[in-house]
Amino acid sequence: MSDRGRDRAVVRRRRLWWAGLLAVIGLALLLVGLTIARGALAWLEVALAFVLLVASYALQRAARRATLYRRDGG
């Protein structure tokens, strides 16, 4: 594997790691916002959870797209 291929793999793993972390945090906030929190704080947590989940999805998609549609410089 070339250096560019290794760099791409590292970037992809890092993006997927961050996407997973954002998804876990988003799901935890969603759970807390829907079960425990009350009032305006609950809605704020739910909104923030949706933002984090959408960001997680975007990072996953970017990581997979960069791998799927990469140009092989051979």
PDB file of N, CA, C, O and CB in Angstrom:
ATOM      1  N   MET A   1       0.852  -1.169   0.000  1.00  0.00           N
ATOM      2  CA  MET A   1       0.000   0.000   0.000  1.00  0.00           C
ATOM      3  C   MET A   1       0.900   1.234   0.000  1.00  0.00           C
ATOM      4  O   MET A   1       1.873   1.307   0.750  1.00  0.00           O
ATOM      5  CB  MET A   1      -0.970  -0.003   1.225  1.00  0.00           C
ATOM      6  N   SER A   2       0.562   2.197  -0.847  1.00  0.00           N
ATOM      7  CA  SER A   2       1.363   3.406  -0.938  1.00  0.00           C
ATOM      8  C   SER A   2       1.109   4.318   0.262  1.00  0.00           C
ATOM      9  O   SER A   2       0.190   4.105   1.053  1.00  0.00           O
ATOM     10  CB  SER A   2       1.061   4.146  -2.243  1.00  0.00           C
ATOM     11  N   ASP A   3       1.961   5.345   0.367  1.00  0.00           N
ATOM     12  CA  ASP A   3       1.788   6.302   1.471  1.00  0.00           C
ATOM     13  C   ASP A   3       0.448   7.025   1.375  1.00  0.00           C
ATOM     14  O   ASP A   3      -0.186   7.304   2.392  1.00  0.00           O
ATOM     15  CB  ASP A   3       2.932   7.327   1.475  1.00  0.00           C
ATOM     16  N   ARG A   4       0.021   7.324   0.155  1.00  0.00           N
ATOM     17  CA  ARG A   4      -1.273   8.001  -0.007  1.00  0.00           C
ATOM     18  C   ARG A   4      -2.416   7.092   0.430  1.00  0.00           C
ATOM     19  O   ARG A   4      -3.394   7.551   1.020  1.00  0.00           O
ATOM     20  CB  ARG A   4      -1.476   8.439  -1.472  1.00  0.00           C
ATOM     21  N   GLY A   5      -2.287   5.805   0.139  1.00  0.00           N
ATOM     22  CA  GLY A   5      -3.308   4.858   0.556  1.00  0.00           C
ATOM     23  C   GLY A   5      -3.376   4.735   2.066  1.00  0.00           C
ATOM     24  O   GLY A   5      -4.461   4.648   2.641  1.00  0.00           O
ATOM     25  N   ARG A   6      -2.217   4.728   2.709  1.00  0.00           N
ATOM     26  CA  ARG A   6      -2.191   4.671   4.182  1.00  0.00           C
ATOM     27  C   ARG A   6      -2.781   5.932   4.782  1.00  0.00           C
ATOM     28  O   ARG A   6      -3.540   5.877   5.750  1.00  0.00           O
ATOM     29  CB  ARG A   6      -0.754   4.472   4.696  1.00  0.00           C
ATOM     30  N   ASP A   7      -2.422   7.085   4.193  1.00  0.00           N
ATOM     31  CA  ASP A   7      -2.970   8.348   4.699  1.00  0.00           C
ATOM     32  C   ASP A   7      -4.489   8.374   4.586  1.00  0.00           C
ATOM     33  O   ASP A   7      -5.183   8.831   5.494  1.00  0.00           O
ATOM     34  CB  ASP A   7      -2.370   9.535   3.939  1.00  0.00           C
ATOM     35  N   ARG A   8      -4.995   7.879   3.462  1.00  0.00           N
ATOM     36  CA  ARG A   8      -6.451   7.838   3.279  1.00  0.00           C
ATOM     37  C   ARG A   8      -7.102   6.920   4.297  1.00  0.00           C
ATOM     38  O   ARG A   8      -8.172   7.221   4.827  1.00  0.00           O
ATOM     39  CB  ARG A   8      -6.804   7.377   1.862  1.00  0.00           C
ATOM     40  N   ALA A   9      -6.450   5.800   4.564  1.00  0.00           N
ATOM     41  CA  ALA A   9      -7.002   4.853   5.540  1.00  0.00           C
ATOM     42  C   ALA A   9      -7.025   5.474   6.927  1.00  0.00           C
ATOM     43  O   ALA A   9      -7.987   5.296   7.674  1.00  0.00           O
ATOM     44  CB  ALA A   9      -6.185   3.548   5.557  1.00  0.00           C
ATOM     45  N   VAL A  10      -5.972   6.201   7.273  1.00  0.00           N
ATOM     46  CA  VAL A  10      -5.917   6.855   8.584  1.00  0.00           C
ATOM     47  C   VAL A  10      -7.004   7.914   8.689  1.00  0.00           C
ATOM     48  O   VAL A  10      -7.688   8.001   9.708  1.00  0.00           O
ATOM     49  CB  VAL A  10      -4.529   7.488   8.823  1.00  0.00           C
ATOM     50  N   VAL A  11      -7.168   8.712   7.654  1.00  0.00           N
ATOM     51  CA  VAL A  11      -8.194   9.756   7.656  1.00  0.00           C
ATOM     52  C   VAL A  11      -9.584   9.127   7.742  1.00  0.00           C
ATOM     53  O   VAL A  11     -10.451   9.619   8.465  1.00  0.00           O
ATOM     54  CB  VAL A  11      -8.079  10.638   6.390  1.00  0.00           C
ATOM     55  N   ARG A  12      -9.789   8.032   6.997  1.00  0.00           N
ATOM     56  CA  ARG A  12     -11.094   7.362   7.039  1.00  0.00           C
ATOM     57  C   ARG A  12     -11.387   6.812   8.426  1.00  0.00           C
ATOM     58  O   ARG A  12     -12.494   6.980   8.938  1.00  0.00           O
ATOM     59  CB  ARG A  12     -11.149   6.232   6.009  1.00  0.00           C
ATOM     60  N   ARG A  13     -10.400   6.153   9.042  1.00  0.00           N
ATOM     61  CA  ARG A  13     -10.608   5.622  10.396  1.00  0.00           C
ATOM     62  C   ARG A  13     -10.878   6.737  11.387  1.00  0.00           C
ATOM     63  O   ARG A  13     -11.739   6.599  12.256  1.00  0.00           O
ATOM     64  CB  ARG A  13      -9.395   4.811  10.847  1.00  0.00           C
ATOM     65  N   ARG A  14     -10.157   7.836  11.268  1.00  0.00           N
ATOM     66  CA  ARG A  14     -10.361   8.961  12.185  1.00  0.00           C
ATOM     67  C   ARG A  14     -11.761   9.554  12.021  1.00  0.00           C
ATOM     68  O   ARG A  14     -12.429   9.864  13.008  1.00  0.00           O
ATOM     69  CB  ARG A  14      -9.295  10.048  11.946  1.00  0.00           C
ATOM     70  N   ARG A  15     -12.198   9.709  10.775  1.00  0.00           N
ATOM     71  CA  ARG A  15     -13.545  10.246  10.541  1.00  0.00           C
ATOM     72  C   ARG A  15     -14.607   9.305  11.080  1.00  0.00           C
ATOM     73  O   ARG A  15     -15.579   9.750  11.691  1.00  0.00           O
ATOM     74  CB  ARG A  15     -13.775  10.491   9.046  1.00  0.00           C
ATOM     75  N   LEU A  16     -14.435   8.015  10.861  1.00  0.00           N
ATOM     76  CA  LEU A  16     -15.407   7.047  11.363  1.00  0.00           C
ATOM     77  C   LEU A  16     -15.403   7.000  12.885  1.00  0.00           C
ATOM     78  O   LEU A  16     -16.449   6.804  13.503  1.00  0.00           O
ATOM     79  CB  LEU A  16     -15.117   5.658  10.796  1.00  0.00           C
ATOM     80  N   TRP A  17     -14.221   7.180  13.498  1.00  0.00           N
ATOM     81  CA  TRP A  17     -14.147   7.209  14.964  1.00  0.00           C
ATOM     82  C   TRP A  17     -14.917   8.405  15.505  1.00  0.00           C
ATOM     83  O   TRP A  17     -15.698   8.273  16.447  1.00  0.00           O
ATOM     84  CB  TRP A  17     -12.675   7.260  15.441  1.00  0.00           C
ATOM     85  N   TRP A  18     -14.696   9.579  14.903  1.00  0.00           N
ATOM     86  CA  TRP A  18     -15.418  10.773  15.347  1.00  0.00           C
ATOM     87  C   TRP A  18     -16.913  10.638  15.096  1.00  0.00           C
ATOM     88  O   TRP A  18     -17.722  11.071  15.917  1.00  0.00           O
ATOM     89  CB  TRP A  18     -14.880  12.017  14.637  1.00  0.00           C
ATOM     90  N   ALA A  19     -17.280  10.046  13.978  1.00  0.00           N
ATOM     91  CA  ALA A  19     -18.695   9.843  13.685  1.00  0.00           C
ATOM     92  C   ALA A  19     -19.337   8.935  14.730  1.00  0.00           C
ATOM     93  O   ALA A  19     -20.457   9.191  15.171  1.00  0.00           O
ATOM     94  CB  ALA A  19     -18.874   9.247  12.281  1.00  0.00           C
ATOM     95  N   GLY A  20     -18.642   7.890  15.122  1.00  0.00           N
ATOM     96  CA  GLY A  20     -19.164   6.996  16.156  1.00  0.00           C
ATOM     97  C   GLY A  20     -19.301   7.693  17.487  1.00  0.00           C
ATOM     98  O   GLY A  20     -20.293   7.506  18.192  1.00  0.00           O
ATOM     99  N   LEU A  21     -18.310   8.499  17.840  1.00  0.00           N
ATOM    100  CA  LEU A  21     -18.363   9.245  19.093  1.00  0.00           C
ATOM    101  C   LEU A  21     -19.534  10.230  19.097  1.00  0.00           C
ATOM    102  O   LEU A  21     -20.268  10.327  20.080  1.00  0.00           O
ATOM    103  CB  LEU A  21     -17.042   9.992  19.323  1.00  0.00           C
ATOM    104  N   LEU A  22     -19.700  10.954  17.998  1.00  0.00           N
ATOM    105  CA  LEU A  22     -20.828  11.893  17.904  1.00  0.00           C
ATOM    106  C   LEU A  22     -22.160  11.165  17.984  1.00  0.00           C
ATOM    107  O   LEU A  22     -23.104  11.662  18.598  1.00  0.00           O
ATOM    108  CB  LEU A  22     -20.753  12.693  16.600  1.00  0.00           C
ATOM    109  N   ALA A  23     -22.243   9.992  17.368  1.00  0.00           N
ATOM    110  CA  ALA A  23     -23.490   9.227  17.411  1.00  0.00           C
ATOM    111  C   ALA A  23     -23.805   8.764  18.829  1.00  0.00           C
ATOM    112  O   ALA A  23     -24.957   8.833  19.258  1.00  0.00           O
ATOM    113  CB  ALA A  23     -23.409   8.020  16.473  1.00  0.00           C
ATOM    114  N   VAL A  24     -22.808   8.299  19.556  1.00  0.00           N
ATOM    115  CA  VAL A  24     -23.040   7.844  20.934  1.00  0.00           C
ATOM    116  C   VAL A  24     -23.478   9.005  21.818  1.00  0.00           C
ATOM    117  O   VAL A  24     -24.419   8.876  22.601  1.00  0.00           O
ATOM    118  CB  VAL A  24     -21.769   7.191  21.512  1.00  0.00           C
ATOM    119  N   ILE A  25     -22.795  10.133  21.691  1.00  0.00           N
ATOM    120  CA  ILE A  25     -23.164  11.310  22.482  1.00  0.00           C
ATOM    121  C   ILE A  25     -24.569  11.779  22.101  1.00  0.00           C
ATOM    122  O   ILE A  25     -25.371  12.120  22.971  1.00  0.00           O
ATOM    123  CB  ILE A  25     -22.137  12.454  22.276  1.00  0.00           C
ATOM    124  N   GLY A  26     -24.864  11.795  20.790  1.00  0.00           N
ATOM    125  CA  GLY A  26     -26.187  12.206  20.338  1.00  0.00           C
ATOM    126  C   GLY A  26     -27.283  11.293  20.852  1.00  0.00           C
ATOM    127  O   GLY A  26     -28.340  11.766  21.272  1.00  0.00           O
ATOM    128  N   LEU A  27     -27.044   9.990  20.823  1.00  0.00           N
ATOM    129  CA  LEU A  27     -28.053   9.053  21.329  1.00  0.00           C
ATOM    130  C   LEU A  27     -28.243   9.190  22.836  1.00  0.00           C
ATOM    131  O   LEU A  27     -29.364   9.087  23.334  1.00  0.00           O
ATOM    132  CB  LEU A  27     -27.660   7.618  20.985  1.00  0.00           C
ATOM    133  N   ALA A  28     -27.150   9.423  23.564  1.00  0.00           N
ATOM    134  CA  ALA A  28     -27.269   9.619  25.019  1.00  0.00           C
ATOM    135  C   ALA A  28     -28.065  10.881  25.330  1.00  0.00           C
ATOM    136  O   ALA A  28     -28.926  10.870  26.209  1.00  0.00           O
ATOM    137  CB  ALA A  28     -25.872   9.701  25.673  1.00  0.00           C
ATOM    138  N   LEU A  29     -27.780  11.971  24.612  1.00  0.00           N
ATOM    139  CA  LEU A  29     -28.539  13.208  24.821  1.00  0.00           C
ATOM    140  C   LEU A  29     -30.010  13.033  24.455  1.00  0.00           C
ATOM    141  O   LEU A  29     -30.896  13.555  25.131  1.00  0.00           O
ATOM    142  CB  LEU A  29     -27.931  14.348  24.000  1.00  0.00           C
ATOM    143  N   LEU A  30     -30.256  12.295  23.382  1.00  0.00           N
ATOM    144  CA  LEU A  30     -31.639  12.045  22.982  1.00  0.00           C
ATOM    145  C   LEU A  30     -32.374  11.252  24.051  1.00  0.00           C
ATOM    146  O   LEU A  30     -33.522  11.555  24.374  1.00  0.00           O
ATOM    147  CB  LEU A  30     -31.686  11.300  21.645  1.00  0.00           C
ATOM    148  N   LEU A  31     -31.724  10.251  24.593  1.00  0.00           N
ATOM    149  CA  LEU A  31     -32.327   9.437  25.647  1.00  0.00           C
ATOM    150  C   LEU A  31     -32.622  10.273  26.886  1.00  0.00           C
ATOM    151  O   LEU A  31     -33.710  10.185  27.456  1.00  0.00           O
ATOM    152  CB  LEU A  31     -31.408   8.267  26.011  1.00  0.00           C
ATOM    153  N   VAL A  32     -31.656  11.082  27.301  1.00  0.00           N
ATOM    154  CA  VAL A  32     -31.850  11.940  28.474  1.00  0.00           C
ATOM    155  C   VAL A  32     -32.933  12.975  28.198  1.00  0.00           C
ATOM    156  O   VAL A  32     -33.784  13.225  29.051  1.00  0.00           O
ATOM    157  CB  VAL A  32     -30.529  12.639  28.865  1.00  0.00           C
ATOM    158  N   GLY A  33     -32.906  13.580  27.011  1.00  0.00           N
ATOM    159  CA  GLY A  33     -33.885  14.608  26.673  1.00  0.00           C
ATOM    160  C   GLY A  33     -35.307  14.078  26.605  1.00  0.00           C
ATOM    161  O   GLY A  33     -36.257  14.791  26.928  1.00  0.00           O
ATOM    162  N   LEU A  34     -35.456  12.826  26.186  1.00  0.00           N
ATOM    163  CA  LEU A  34     -36.803  12.271  26.060  1.00  0.00           C
ATOM    164  C   LEU A  34     -37.309  11.602  27.326  1.00  0.00           C
ATOM    165  O   LEU A  34     -38.516  11.411  27.474  1.00  0.00           O
ATOM    166  CB  LEU A  34     -36.837  11.287  24.943  1.00  0.00           C
ATOM    167  N   THR A  35     -36.416  11.241  28.245  1.00  0.00           N
ATOM    168  CA  THR A  35     -36.874  10.507  29.425  1.00  0.00           C
ATOM    169  C   THR A  35     -36.744  11.285  30.729  1.00  0.00           C
ATOM    170  O   THR A  35     -37.669  11.263  31.541  1.00  0.00           O
ATOM    171  CB  THR A  35     -36.111   9.233  29.542  1.00  0.00           C
ATOM    172  N   ILE A  36     -35.645  11.960  30.951  1.00  0.00           N
ATOM    173  CA  ILE A  36     -35.368  12.548  32.256  1.00  0.00           C
ATOM    174  C   ILE A  36     -35.618  14.055  32.293  1.00  0.00           C
ATOM    175  O   ILE A  36     -36.301  14.556  33.186  1.00  0.00           O
ATOM    176  CB  ILE A  36     -33.942  12.263  32.650  1.00  0.00           C
ATOM    177  N   ALA A  37     -35.064  14.768  31.324  1.00  0.00           N
ATOM    178  CA  ALA A  37     -35.126  16.230  31.346  1.00  0.00           C
ATOM    179  C   ALA A  37     -36.548  16.728  31.122  1.00  0.00           C
ATOM    180  O   ALA A  37     -37.376  16.045  30.519  1.00  0.00           O
ATOM    181  CB  ALA A  37     -34.195  16.818  30.287  1.00  0.00           C
ATOM    182  N   ARG A  38     -36.809  17.925  31.617  1.00  0.00           N
ATOM    183  CA  ARG A  38     -38.136  18.528  31.493  1.00  0.00           C
ATOM    184  C   ARG A  38     -38.005  19.969  31.004  1.00  0.00           C
ATOM    185  O   ARG A  38     -36.987  20.627  31.216  1.00  0.00           O
ATOM    186  CB  ARG A  38     -38.892  18.479  32.845  1.00  0.00           C
ATOM    187  N   GLY A  39     -39.034  20.426  30.364  1.00  0.00           N
ATOM    188  CA  GLY A  39     -39.100  21.826  29.953  1.00  0.00           C
ATOM    189  C   GLY A  39     -38.203  22.157  28.780  1.00  0.00           C
ATOM    190  O   GLY A  39     -37.967  21.340  27.890  1.00  0.00           O
ATOM    191  N   ALA A  40     -37.708  23.391  28.810  1.00  0.00           N
ATOM    192  CA  ALA A  40     -36.896  23.892  27.711  1.00  0.00           C
ATOM    193  C   ALA A  40     -35.578  23.138  27.584  1.00  0.00           C
ATOM    194  O   ALA A  40     -35.068  22.958  26.478  1.00  0.00           O
ATOM    195  CB  ALA A  40     -36.627  25.368  27.898  1.00  0.00           C
ATOM    196  N   LEU A  41     -35.034  22.703  28.697  1.00  0.00           N
ATOM    197  CA  LEU A  41     -33.778  21.964  28.652  1.00  0.00           C
ATOM    198  C   LEU A  41     -33.932  20.662  27.875  1.00  0.00           C
ATOM    199  O   LEU A  41     -33.021  20.261  27.151  1.00  0.00           O
ATOM    200  CB  LEU A  41     -33.281  21.676  30.065  1.00  0.00           C
ATOM    201  N   ALA A  42     -35.058  20.012  28.018  1.00  0.00           N
ATOM    202  CA  ALA A  42     -35.298  18.763  27.298  1.00  0.00           C
ATOM    203  C   ALA A  42     -35.319  19.016  25.789  1.00  0.00           C
ATOM    204  O   ALA A  42     -34.721  18.261  25.023  1.00  0.00           O
ATOM    205  CB  ALA A  42     -36.628  18.118  27.756  1.00  0.00           C
ATOM    206  N   TRP A  43     -36.003  20.070  25.367  1.00  0.00           N
ATOM    207  CA  TRP A  43     -36.058  20.364  23.940  1.00  0.00           C
ATOM    208  C   TRP A  43     -34.696  20.767  23.403  1.00  0.00           C
ATOM    209  O   TRP A  43     -34.351  20.442  22.268  1.00  0.00           O
ATOM    210  CB  TRP A  43     -37.069  21.463  23.665  1.00  0.00           C
ATOM    211  N   LEU A  44     -33.926  21.471  24.211  1.00  0.00           N
ATOM    212  CA  LEU A  44     -32.574  21.839  23.800  1.00  0.00           C
ATOM    213  C   LEU A  44     -31.707  20.598  23.628  1.00  0.00           C
ATOM    214  O   LEU A  44     -30.942  20.502  22.669  1.00  0.00           O
ATOM    215  CB  LEU A  44     -31.940  22.792  24.824  1.00  0.00           C
ATOM    216  N   GLU A  45     -31.821  19.656  24.544  1.00  0.00           N
ATOM    217  CA  GLU A  45     -31.049  18.422  24.448  1.00  0.00           C
ATOM    218  C   GLU A  45     -31.459  17.597  23.232  1.00  0.00           C
ATOM    219  O   GLU A  45     -30.610  17.033  22.541  1.00  0.00           O
ATOM    220  CB  GLU A  45     -31.218  17.597  25.717  1.00  0.00           C
ATOM    221  N   VAL A  46     -32.736  17.534  22.981  1.00  0.00           N
ATOM    222  CA  VAL A  46     -33.216  16.771  21.823  1.00  0.00           C
ATOM    223  C   VAL A  46     -32.735  17.421  20.528  1.00  0.00           C
ATOM    224  O   VAL A  46     -32.304  16.724  19.609  1.00  0.00           O
ATOM    225  CB  VAL A  46     -34.761  16.673  21.834  1.00  0.00           C
ATOM    226  N   ALA A  47     -32.806  18.744  20.449  1.00  0.00           N
ATOM    227  CA  ALA A  47     -32.334  19.443  19.252  1.00  0.00           C
ATOM    228  C   ALA A  47     -30.837  19.240  19.059  1.00  0.00           C
ATOM    229  O   ALA A  47     -30.385  18.991  17.941  1.00  0.00           O
ATOM    230  CB  ALA A  47     -32.655  20.940  19.342  1.00  0.00           C
ATOM    231  N   LEU A  48     -30.071  19.345  20.128  1.00  0.00           N
ATOM    232  CA  LEU A  48     -28.632  19.123  20.048  1.00  0.00           C
ATOM    233  C   LEU A  48     -28.324  17.683  19.652  1.00  0.00           C
ATOM    234  O   LEU A  48     -27.383  17.433  18.899  1.00  0.00           O
ATOM    235  CB  LEU A  48     -27.966  19.457  21.385  1.00  0.00           C
ATOM    236  N   ALA A  49     -29.105  16.745  20.151  1.00  0.00           N
ATOM    237  CA  ALA A  49     -28.918  15.337  19.791  1.00  0.00           C
ATOM    238  C   ALA A  49     -29.133  15.133  18.297  1.00  0.00           C
ATOM    239  O   ALA A  49     -28.358  14.429  17.649  1.00  0.00           O
ATOM    240  CB  ALA A  49     -29.878  14.439  20.593  1.00  0.00           C
ATOM    241  N   PHE A  50     -30.172  15.740  17.749  1.00  0.00           N
ATOM    242  CA  PHE A  50     -30.410  15.602  16.310  1.00  0.00           C
ATOM    243  C   PHE A  50     -29.276  16.222  15.503  1.00  0.00           C
ATOM    244  O   PHE A  50     -28.873  15.662  14.484  1.00  0.00           O
ATOM    245  CB  PHE A  50     -31.743  16.251  15.924  1.00  0.00           C
ATOM    246  N   VAL A  51     -28.760  17.352  15.931  1.00  0.00           N
ATOM    247  CA  VAL A  51     -27.633  17.985  15.239  1.00  0.00           C
ATOM    248  C   VAL A  51     -26.421  17.058  15.270  1.00  0.00           C
ATOM    249  O   VAL A  51     -25.753  16.883  14.251  1.00  0.00           O
ATOM    250  CB  VAL A  51     -27.285  19.354  15.885  1.00  0.00           C
ATOM    251  N   LEU A  52     -26.130  16.466  16.423  1.00  0.00           N
ATOM    252  CA  LEU A  52     -24.993  15.554  16.529  1.00  0.00           C
ATOM    253  C   LEU A  52     -25.185  14.304  15.684  1.00  0.00           C
ATOM    254  O   LEU A  52     -24.229  13.820  15.078  1.00  0.00           O
ATOM    255  CB  LEU A  52     -24.771  15.165  17.977  1.00  0.00           C
ATOM    256  N   LEU A  53     -26.391  13.777  15.631  1.00  0.00           N
ATOM    257  CA  LEU A  53     -26.651  12.588  14.822  1.00  0.00           C
ATOM    258  C   LEU A  53     -26.530  12.892  13.327  1.00  0.00           C
ATOM    259  O   LEU A  53     -26.021  12.068  12.568  1.00  0.00           O
ATOM    260  CB  LEU A  53     -28.045  12.032  15.133  1.00  0.00           C
ATOM    261  N   VAL A  54     -26.986  14.052  12.908  1.00  0.00           N
ATOM    262  CA  VAL A  54     -26.846  14.441  11.505  1.00  0.00           C
ATOM    263  C   VAL A  54     -25.372  14.665  11.168  1.00  0.00           C
ATOM    264  O   VAL A  54     -24.923  14.277  10.090  1.00  0.00           O
ATOM    265  CB  VAL A  54     -27.671  15.718  11.206  1.00  0.00           C
ATOM    266  N   ALA A  55     -24.616  15.284  12.071  1.00  0.00           N
ATOM    267  CA  ALA A  55     -23.182  15.476  11.848  1.00  0.00           C
ATOM    268  C   ALA A  55     -22.470  14.130  11.774  1.00  0.00           C
ATOM    269  O   ALA A  55     -21.567  13.953  10.957  1.00  0.00           O
ATOM    270  CB  ALA A  55     -22.569  16.342  12.965  1.00  0.00           C
ATOM    271  N   SER A  56     -22.862  13.199  12.604  1.00  0.00           N
ATOM    272  CA  SER A  56     -22.284  11.865  12.573  1.00  0.00           C
ATOM    273  C   SER A  56     -22.542  11.190  11.234  1.00  0.00           C
ATOM    274  O   SER A  56     -21.642  10.589  10.648  1.00  0.00           O
ATOM    275  CB  SER A  56     -22.845  11.018  13.706  1.00  0.00           C
ATOM    276  N   TYR A  57     -23.766  11.292  10.760  1.00  0.00           N
ATOM    277  CA  TYR A  57     -24.115  10.716   9.468  1.00  0.00           C
ATOM    278  C   TYR A  57     -23.294  11.358   8.346  1.00  0.00           C
ATOM    279  O   TYR A  57     -22.809  10.660   7.456  1.00  0.00           O
ATOM    280  CB  TYR A  57     -25.618  10.888   9.197  1.00  0.00           C
ATOM    281  N   ALA A  58     -23.139  12.676   8.384  1.00  0.00           N
ATOM    282  CA  ALA A  58     -22.378  13.379   7.355  1.00  0.00           C
ATOM    283  C   ALA A  58     -20.910  12.945   7.358  1.00  0.00           C
ATOM    284  O   ALA A  58     -20.316  12.759   6.296  1.00  0.00           O
ATOM    285  CB  ALA A  58     -22.480  14.896   7.562  1.00  0.00           C
ATOM    286  N   LEU A  59     -20.329  12.783   8.540  1.00  0.00           N
ATOM    287  CA  LEU A  59     -18.940  12.324   8.621  1.00  0.00           C
ATOM    288  C   LEU A  59     -18.792  10.908   8.084  1.00  0.00           C
ATOM    289  O   LEU A  59     -17.835  10.619   7.366  1.00  0.00           O
ATOM    290  CB  LEU A  59     -18.443  12.387  10.063  1.00  0.00           C
ATOM    291  N   GLN A  60     -19.715  10.030   8.418  1.00  0.00           N
ATOM    292  CA  GLN A  60     -19.667   8.660   7.902  1.00  0.00           C
ATOM    293  C   GLN A  60     -19.776   8.653   6.385  1.00  0.00           C
ATOM    294  O   GLN A  60     -19.041   7.941   5.701  1.00  0.00           O
ATOM    295  CB  GLN A  60     -20.789   7.811   8.517  1.00  0.00           C
ATOM    296  N   ARG A  61     -20.685   9.438   5.878  1.00  0.00           N
ATOM    297  CA  ARG A  61     -20.877   9.484   4.426  1.00  0.00           C
ATOM    298  C   ARG A  61     -19.637  10.029   3.723  1.00  0.00           C
ATOM    299  O   ARG A  61     -19.235   9.514   2.680  1.00  0.00           O
ATOM    300  CB  ARG A  61     -22.099  10.343   4.075  1.00  0.00           C
ATOM    301  N   ALA A  62     -19.033  11.071   4.293  1.00  0.00           N
ATOM    302  CA  ALA A  62     -17.829  11.639   3.693  1.00  0.00           C
ATOM    303  C   ALA A  62     -16.679  10.633   3.711  1.00  0.00           C
ATOM    304  O   ALA A  62     -15.938  10.515   2.736  1.00  0.00           O
ATOM    305  CB  ALA A  62     -17.421  12.921   4.429  1.00  0.00           C
ATOM    306  N   ALA A  63     -16.534   9.913   4.814  1.00  0.00           N
ATOM    307  CA  ALA A  63     -15.457   8.929   4.915  1.00  0.00           C
ATOM    308  C   ALA A  63     -15.658   7.806   3.908  1.00  0.00           C
ATOM    309  O   ALA A  63     -14.706   7.384   3.251  1.00  0.00           O
ATOM    310  CB  ALA A  63     -15.379   8.357   6.336  1.00  0.00           C
ATOM    311  N   ARG A  64     -16.865   7.329   3.785  1.00  0.00           N
ATOM    312  CA  ARG A  64     -17.126   6.230   2.851  1.00  0.00           C
ATOM    313  C   ARG A  64     -17.047   6.688   1.408  1.00  0.00           C
ATOM    314  O   ARG A  64     -16.560   5.951   0.551  1.00  0.00           O
ATOM    315  CB  ARG A  64     -18.490   5.619   3.120  1.00  0.00           C
ATOM    316  N   ARG A  65     -17.518   7.888   1.128  1.00  0.00           N
ATOM    317  CA  ARG A  65     -17.459   8.404  -0.241  1.00  0.00           C
ATOM    318  C   ARG A  65     -16.016   8.619  -0.683  1.00  0.00           C
ATOM    319  O   ARG A  65     -15.663   8.318  -1.823  1.00  0.00           O
ATOM    320  CB  ARG A  65     -18.244   9.718  -0.352  1.00  0.00           C
ATOM    321  N   ALA A  66     -15.182   9.138   0.216  1.00  0.00           N
ATOM    322  CA  ALA A  66     -13.774   9.357  -0.128  1.00  0.00           C
ATOM    323  C   ALA A  66     -13.090   8.034  -0.428  1.00  0.00           C
ATOM    324  O   ALA A  66     -12.199   7.982  -1.277  1.00  0.00           O
ATOM    325  CB  ALA A  66     -13.041  10.087   1.013  1.00  0.00           C
ATOM    326  N   THR A  67     -13.480   6.988   0.236  1.00  0.00           N
ATOM    327  CA  THR A  67     -12.885   5.676  -0.012  1.00  0.00           C
ATOM    328  C   THR A  67     -13.454   5.043  -1.273  1.00  0.00           C
ATOM    329  O   THR A  67     -12.713   4.451  -2.058  1.00  0.00           O
ATOM    330  CB  THR A  67     -13.114   4.753   1.184  1.00  0.00           C
ATOM    331  N   LEU A  68     -14.751   5.162  -1.473  1.00  0.00           N
ATOM    332  CA  LEU A  68     -15.405   4.521  -2.597  1.00  0.00           C
ATOM    333  C   LEU A  68     -15.031   5.181  -3.921  1.00  0.00           C
ATOM    334  O   LEU A  68     -14.801   4.486  -4.911  1.00  0.00           O
ATOM    335  CB  LEU A  68     -16.905   4.549  -2.408  1.00  0.00           C
ATOM    336  N   TYR A  69     -14.969   6.502  -3.954  1.00  0.00           N
ATOM    337  CA  TYR A  69     -14.728   7.220  -5.196  1.00  0.00           C
ATOM    338  C   TYR A  69     -13.324   7.772  -5.328  1.00  0.00           C
ATOM    339  O   TYR A  69     -13.086   8.679  -6.125  1.00  0.00           O
ATOM    340  CB  TYR A  69     -15.695   8.328  -5.320  1.00  0.00           C
ATOM    341  N   ARG A  70     -12.405   7.245  -4.569  1.00  0.00           N
ATOM    342  CA  ARG A  70     -11.032   7.758  -4.658  1.00  0.00           C
ATOM    343  C   ARG A  70     -10.419   7.407  -6.006  1.00  0.00           C
ATOM    344  O   ARG A  70     -10.797   6.429  -6.651  1.00  0.00           O
ATOM    345  CB  ARG A  70     -10.162   7.192  -3.515  1.00  0.00           C
ATOM    346  N   ARG A  71      -9.483   8.218  -6.402  1.00  0.00           N
ATOM    347  CA  ARG A  71      -8.757   7.969  -7.634  1.00  0.00           C
ATOM    348  C   ARG A  71      -7.466   7.247  -7.297  1.00  0.00           C
ATOM    349  O   ARG A  71      -6.697   7.682  -6.440  1.00  0.00           O
ATOM    350  CB  ARG A  71      -8.476   9.287  -8.399  1.00  0.00           C
ATOM    351  N   ASP A  72      -7.250   6.175  -7.961  1.00  0.00           N
ATOM    352  CA  ASP A  72      -5.985   5.468  -7.787  1.00  0.00           C
ATOM    353  C   ASP A  72      -4.959   6.112  -8.683  1.00  0.00           C
ATOM    354  O   ASP A  72      -5.116   6.147  -9.903  1.00  0.00           O
ATOM    355  CB  ASP A  72      -6.125   3.954  -8.100  1.00  0.00           C
ATOM    356  N   GLY A  73      -3.905   6.622  -8.073  1.00  0.00           N
ATOM    357  CA  GLY A  73      -2.914   7.379  -8.807  1.00  0.00           C
ATOM    358  C   GLY A  73      -1.887   6.516  -9.534  1.00  0.00           C
ATOM    359  O   GLY A  73      -0.750   6.951  -9.718  1.00  0.00           O
ATOM    360  N   GLY A  74      -2.242   5.343  -9.939  1.00  0.00           N
ATOM    361  CA  GLY A  74      -1.324   4.415 -10.570  1.00  0.00           C
ATOM    362  C   GLY A  74      -1.069   4.667 -11.966  1.00  0.00           C
ATOM    363  O   GLY A  74      -0.304   3.937 -12.596  1.00  0.00           O
TER     364      GLY A  74
END
